[in-house]
Amino acid sequence: MEIGKFTYFLIFAGTLVMILCVLKFRTNVDLSSDPVLKNNKTTLLSGFHHIIMMFIFLGCILVFYTLYQGWQNTSIFFIGFVFFFGAIFAFLQILLNSDMLVSLKDQQHEMVETNRQLHQTQDVTIFALAYLAEMRDIGTKKHLERTAQYVRLLAEELFKLSKYHTYIRPSYIADLTKSVLLHDIGKVAIPDSILKKPGELTPEEFEIVKKHCEYGTQVLKMADEKLSFQSFLKIAIQMVATHHEKWNGTGYPCGLKGDAIPLSGRIMALADVYDALRSDRCYKKGLSHEEACRIIWQEKGKHFDPEIVDVFFGIKDKFHEVFKAMA
């Protein structure tokens, strides 16, 4: 290709690339008009950017014209003209991109902080509602806090077993721990005369107490149906419905047996019973750590999942530490 033709080709190709860059960059310029990203600096840079684009296009036209006329010295001047404003164009583009990225980063930080506050508000609200139900029964928020810690400890240990690697994830453990707060939410529908009865319950009264699983499940299902996304309530519903089921099938409300009981219910069953054995209630005195462990061992394969019992005995001292710290 002759030098003259090659020069025309390079100028034409460069102009075409510049046009494509401008068209592509319009997306960023349009973003700069977004209220989230818009500020005085961005608006000013965008204005300068438009002016420079017009100078570049004008320069490209003049380069073609002067070359066509054979005015080589003039065309060289205009080539330098285009090169100079092209460099300014690129520099302004970088500044505009940087400014918008900073605005996006600031907005992201605000969103993260807002989400953190929303999550914290959600957790506190859940705890307050759950505490109202728990206070009517045993009168201590520490039961909720302790059992949440027990459940977290058990779940973290189960995660170390290869069979649970695909099921137990950090997000699952977080949702499981949060669900503990709601495990007895259905007790709000049980009369005080039964919940606070100092003596043994009659068979009829015990049947009424059993319904707290059903009541709690119904409430959480109604709440979950109002959400357009999957939340921790899915696990909470499982836990509320099954934390009184027993490994041998003699539990309630459905008499589920073995692995038919969701993992959340099996974990909560042991954590709940341990804390109940250790705690003073209006109808009994709390047992020692050793006595509670002995009873849990006796219920291995009966009330509790044998695997979870084995995991518990590997970390039983941590349970004792939690109970002492939150007694």
Secondary structure, DSSP 8 states (H G I E B T S, - for coil): --HHHHHHHHHHHHHHHHHHHHHHHHHHHHHTTSTTT--HHHHHHHHHHHHHHHHHHHHHHHHHHHHHHT-HHHHHHHHHHHHHHHHHHHHHHHHHHHHHHHHHHHHHHHHHHHHHHHHHHHHHHHHHHHHHHHHHHT--THHHHHHHHHHHHHHHHHHTSGGGTTT--HHHHHHHHHHHTTTTGGGGGS-HHHHT-SS---HHHHHHHHHHHHHHHHHHHHHHHT-SS--THHHHHHHHHHTT--TTS--SSS---GGGS-HHHHHHHHHHHHHHHHS-BTTB----HHHHHHHHHHTBTTTB-HHHHHHHHHSHHHHHHHHHHT-
